Amino acid sequence: MRFIGLDVHRDFCEVAISDGGKARRAGRVASRPAELELFARSLGSDDRVVLEATGNALAIARIIEPHVGEVVFAHARKVRAIAEAKVKTDAIDACTLAELLAADLVPRVWLGDERTRLLRRLISRRRQLVKQSTRTKNEISAVLLRTLQGRPPVSDVFGKAGRAWLAALELGLDERETVDAGLRQLDFLQGELTQVDRAIAEQALASVEIRRLMTIPGVDVTTAATLMAAIGDISRFENPRHLAGYLGLDPKLRQSGVAKPRHGRISKEARLRQGTRSSRRPGRARRRRVRCAPSPNAPPPDAAATSPRSPSHASWPCSPGTS
């Protein structure tokens, strides 16, 4: 059995081979289907191949997988944390991957089935469309700020009444072109967003899990689809704590020596941090009310200062409430 590391690039893959010990360089292979197929046929049926999970890694793995015993996807950031080196080249990276695979120290990435990957691509596409829409709206808002137009008299400046107000403004030629071009971009992006939402809805109708998540109050089809895209097969998690950690909802922990452990904010180390941002279209920020319960250590109302105001909420543990 050989352990083969591939440092993947757009045009080529750097190859390194380990027989269980120190890896050696084995040249390069072009990142094209014909060359990769020829390279895959030269491998043994019991060989194991490792490559970092980058943009074109899945397509390369699909070509190699039928000819080898296993193809492993490595977590790029965790690999760098395990094998930090002062000298970093393509050959050294490939050798590092091969040696980590031989030692069974590769931090693996779960890619999911094709249905999960499709849902992830749709959610990612929707997020990019929302970001582009927000950027375009900010550009139009900047024009209004530069030209001292004041606050719009309507709640939605990009709605029907808001666009009529924008059309009636006296702006310079360049500023007018910026506003008109931005509105045309928003119309195009809205059409694309509608298409993506339709595709996500079709996936939701075919998924029992997404429909079940939508029964939770406040979880719409986009939020439910984002959760399933991030989680995938939930049976791969041993318990709820592992799931919370994968989603980045677990609190940070700091502890050293005899000091007591300190818990901080949630880690947010997950795909969900990016996906959930796509669950809402750009618009006005909504105010959020908070339900607070008096802390047992807080002074009673009659023991507060003589000020007519209520006791400070700084000592109260708060939990998010409904808007």
C-alpha positions, 0 to 999 in steps of 0.5 A: 500500500502506498500513500499518495499526496496531491497538492492541487492547483488550477493547472497541475497537481504536485504528487508525492508518494510515501511507502509508510515513511518519509515521502518523496516527490513524484513530479507533476500531473496536469489538472486535465481529465485526460492526464488525470485519467492516465495518472489514475491508471498508474496507481494500485488498487490498494493505494490511498490518495489524499488531497485538500478540499479545494475548488476543483478537488472533487472533480479530480477525486471522481477521476481517481477514485475508481482506480484506488482503494480510498480518496481522502479529502483533507481540511486545508486549515487544520492541515496547516495547523498540524504541519506548520512549516517555515518553508512552504512549497508545492512539493513540501505540501504534497509530501506533508499530505502523504506523510500525514495520511500514512500516519493516519493524522489527516483531518478529514472533510465530509462532503456529503452526497450529491443531493447535499452538495447541490443544496449547498451550491444553491444556498451559496449562490443565494448568499452571493446574490443577496450580498450583491443586492446589498452592495448595490443598494449601499451604492445608491444610498451613498449617492443620496448621502453625497448629494444631501437628499436627506432621508427618503419619505418612504419606508422602502426606497427601492419599492414602487413609491421609492423609485418614483421619488428617486426618479424625481430627484435632481442629480448630476449626470454621473450620479443619475447614471449611478442610481439608474444603473443600480436599479437595473442591477437590482431588477436583474438580481431580483429575477435571479434570486427568484429563480434560486428560491424556486430551485430551493423550494423544489429541493424542500418539497422533496426532502422530508427533513426540510419539511419537518424543520419548517414546522418549527416557528420562525423557520422558513424554507430558506432557513430549513434548507440552509440547516440541512445543507450544513448538517447533511446526514445527521446520523454521522453525529454521535450526540447533540453536543457534536452537532452543536460543535459542528454548527459552531453553536458551542461556547469557547472554552479556555482553561490552563493549569489549576485555573477554573475553565472559562466559557466565552461566546459561541465559536461560530466555526462552521458552514452555518455562519455563512449559510444563515446570512442568506436566509433573509433578503436585504432590507431594513434592520428589525429591532429585537426585543429582549426578555429579561429575568431579574438576577438573584444577585440584583437588588430588589426594586425598593433597595435601588437608588433614589432615581425614579428609573428602574434597576439597571438591566446590566445585572440581568441575564437576558435571552432573545425574545420575539420581535 
